Amino acid sequence: MNALRRLARLVSGDFAERTRRYSFLVTLGLTVWAATIFVPPLDATYTTVNIHGHRGTYNSAWIGAQLTLLVNAFLGLVGFFLVKSAVDRDRHSRVGELLAATPMSRVSYTLSKALSNLAVLASMVAVVVVCSAVLQWVRGEDLRIDPAGLALPHLLITLPSLALVASLAVLFEVLPLLSGGLGNIAWFILWSVGGVMGSEGGRSSATHADPMGIGSIIPGMIAATRKAFPGEDITGQRVAIGLQIGGNEGRPLVPFVYQGIDWTPEVVGWRLVWLGVAFTVAVAAALPFDRFANEGFGVGSLLRGRRKREREPSPEDRGEARTATATTVPFEVARLAAVPPTWRFDLPALVRAEIVVALKGTPRGWYLVALALSIVALAAPLEGVKMGAVPVLAIWPMLVWSPLGAREMRHGTAELLFSSPRPLSRQLPAAWLAGVAIGVVVSGAFGLRLALAGDGAGAITCLVGIAFVPALALACGVLTGNSRLFEALYLLLWYVAALNHVPVLDFTGAMAAQTGLGVAAGYALATAALLAVAWAARQRQLTR
């Protein structure tokens, strides 16, 4: 009983602290906004769930199932980046030192973090359920509110899915290789694979194989559509889930009455299986968890303290050092006084220093891959470069860009940096220019290739995109003090624009032949706005 009470206190305290953060409120607002978008108005020119040109009438059963499909995918991606900070926050706030001195077990800690992660995400789901009732009333097709139809899909499908997200976030944090940006990329890949598995949920053999629960909903929707329109050939091949502008070729979807998910023991059992998997992952995360061994008061820290004391000079030695220093100080001061002062500001030198800091610790293999990509961009057939090499070029420097604006807070050098001359007008532009320079080195070969091929719009768009991404990283880093927001936003933008080649969002220049300079102009304005946001946020930090 004491263990359960202690676990409950850990979860409730962590939940209360995290829900007071601005990031939670921002994500909550985005979730509510996404829910309103996911249930399109009756006269909307876009679709979110399209089954052979049909959709369910906006009753409680359809809205509950539709929001479950789309919110699962949204919170599965964004929610991971929101909650993947629980262990890291204890390390950097030095709370880990206190926890290491308590009888708390590894399993209790990792399980409490997973449960608090789930509580944060579940609170957002609760808001979505309330919002879904309001949306049903606003859309006005069926005003009869069925609480079970709205809430059960989220309770039985969404929560097990988010429990797995919450547990994996803890596991990624305690694994050194996945605790940083590399883990964020790995999660994005896992999220994409989960979406692909769920998109095959129309096949009976894959009905429950996806953790997102898409396969628990889509087959029933297809069967209900087939029953409502027996004269049509509804095979399940034309099922579109997600935001599609001009979906169904601009024609409105034909509604039908949807009775809801058939909660068979098989469906419920599979969701409980995924909940059990999430619990297992949370417990297994205790194995690689070091229990703050490097921060605690254990034997290791005592030995490090003893070695430090052994290296310290004796009082007699310190006295001799002070005497030696006292005799040499006038000479040093005299030498410094003879050096003429200089007030010239060297921006290129500062940019070079920022580049060195940004690339510090980067393995040699990273440079070799960047060089190989540049050679491919210059020598391979242009169409093949656009389809294959460009997405890799766009994602390769992401982990170098992501610390921009957040490195000072991360490493505790903010006070030193902010006390330097003109940190706002000198260091901030230098950090952005360093990111731009790195982007030019990695992706500049593709821009040059476009220019040589006569695609001026593509070359300009490529250069503007190279300026835009570091500006996004800088603004996100200054605003949040970490790199997670940038990595989440950029991975999503890269997935849509660079990997799937959506012309109106493509910042690489590969699709500029179709859009002209309009996309470049939009990203140029966005770059200026992001730099202004970074400037204002840094100025606010300086005046605190």
Secondary structure, 3 states (H helix, E strand, C coil): CHHHHHHHHHHHHHHHHHCCCHHHHHHHHHHHHHHHHHCCCCCCCEEEEEECCEEECCCHHHHHHHHHHHHHHHHHHHHHHHHCCHHHHHHHCCHHHHHHCCCCCHHHHHHHHHHHHHHHHHHHHHHHHHHHHHHHHHHCCCCCCCHHHHHHHHHHHHHHHHHHHHHHHHHHHHCHHHCCHHHHHHHHHHHHHHHHHHHCCCCHHHCCCCCCCHHHCHHHHHHHHHHHCCCCCCCCCCEEEEEEECHHHHCCCEEECCCCCCCCHHHHHHHHHHHHHHHHHHHHCCCCCCCCCCCCCCHHHHHHHHHHHHHCCCHHHHHHHHHHHHHHHHHHHHHHHHCCCCCCCCHHHHHHHHHHHHHCCCCHHHHHHHHHHHHHHHHCCHHHHHHHHHHHHHHCCHHHHCCCCCHHHHHCCHHHHHCCCCHHHHHHHHHHHHHHHHHHHHHHHHHHHHHHCCCHHHHHHHHHHHHHHHHHHHHHHHHHCCCHHHHHHHHHHHHHHHHCCCHHHCCCCCCHHHHCCHHHHHHHHHHHHHHHHHHHHHHHHHCC
